[in-house]
Amino acid sequence: MTVEFEFAIGEKVFLKHKASIGLLSSSVVVSAAIFEYNGELKKNYRTEDGFNRCDDELLHEKDALDIAAEYYIMQLDAVNALRNRLEV
């Protein structure tokens, strides 16, 4: 059985939940494992900060930057809309 991991050991990864609020919090993958949970295989990555994370919690740098940029664009749009309302 061959398993492909999304993130490599030594790769800098970013937290998805932080990027979604405009913060870029990174760590480095130090180990990767696979385990069975409710009948399906799950990939688990241990990061240098000591946490075990799943695929859906981590992002590559480009993806994290894209998500954080979208957050700030939304914030700027909201500020501009508020400014336009106040000018009327």
C-alpha positions as CSV (number, residue, x, y, z in Angstrom):
1,M,0.0,0.0,0.0
2,T,1.4,3.4,-1.0
3,V,0.4,6.5,0.9
4,E,1.3,10.0,-0.3
5,F,1.6,12.7,2.3
6,E,0.6,16.3,1.4
7,F,3.4,17.9,3.6
8,A,7.1,16.8,3.8
9,I,9.2,16.5,6.9
10,G,11.1,19.8,7.3
11,E,8.5,21.7,5.3
12,K,7.2,25.0,6.7
13,V,3.4,24.8,7.1
14,F,0.8,27.4,8.2
15,L,-2.3,27.0,10.3
16,K,-5.5,27.3,8.3
17,H,-7.6,28.7,11.1
18,K,-5.1,31.5,11.7
19,A,-4.8,32.4,8.0
20,S,-8.6,32.7,7.8
21,I,-8.4,35.7,10.2
22,G,-5.4,37.3,8.5
23,L,-2.6,35.9,10.7
24,L,0.3,33.8,9.4
25,S,1.3,31.3,12.1
26,S,3.9,28.8,10.8
27,S,5.6,25.7,12.1
28,V,7.8,23.0,10.6
29,V,6.7,19.4,10.1
30,V,9.0,17.0,12.1
31,S,7.2,13.7,11.5
32,A,4.3,12.2,9.7
33,A,2.1,9.2,10.4
34,I,-1.0,7.5,9.2
35,F,-3.7,5.9,11.4
36,E,-7.1,4.5,11.0
37,Y,-10.1,6.4,12.5
38,N,-13.7,5.2,12.1
39,G,-12.6,2.9,9.3
40,E,-10.8,5.5,7.2
41,L,-7.1,6.3,7.0
42,K,-6.0,9.7,8.4
43,K,-2.7,11.5,8.0
44,N,-1.2,13.1,11.0
45,Y,1.7,15.6,11.1
46,R,3.6,16.5,14.2
47,T,5.0,20.0,14.1
48,E,8.0,21.5,15.9
49,D,5.6,23.3,18.3
50,G,4.6,19.9,19.6
51,F,1.1,19.6,18.2
52,N,-0.3,16.8,16.0
53,R,-2.3,18.2,13.1
54,C,-4.3,16.7,10.3
55,D,-4.2,17.6,6.6
56,D,-7.2,19.9,6.9
57,E,-5.6,22.0,9.5
58,L,-2.4,22.9,7.6
59,L,-1.6,24.9,4.5
60,H,1.3,25.4,2.2
61,E,2.8,29.0,2.3
62,K,1.2,30.1,-1.0
63,D,-2.3,29.0,0.1
64,A,-1.9,30.6,3.5
65,L,-0.9,33.9,1.9
66,D,-3.9,33.7,-0.5
67,I,-6.3,33.2,2.3
68,A,-4.8,35.9,4.5
69,A,-4.9,38.3,1.5
70,E,-8.6,37.5,0.9
71,Y,-9.3,38.4,4.6
72,Y,-7.6,41.8,4.3
73,I,-9.3,42.6,1.0
74,M,-12.7,41.8,2.7
75,Q,-11.7,44.1,5.6
76,L,-10.7,46.9,3.3
77,D,-14.0,46.5,1.4
78,A,-15.9,46.8,4.6
79,V,-14.0,49.9,5.7
80,N,-14.6,51.5,2.3
81,A,-18.3,50.7,2.4
82,L,-18.6,52.2,5.9
83,R,-16.7,55.3,4.7
84,N,-19.0,55.7,1.8
85,R,-22.1,55.4,4.1
86,L,-20.7,58.1,6.4
87,E,-20.0,60.5,3.6
88,V,-23.6,60.5,2.4
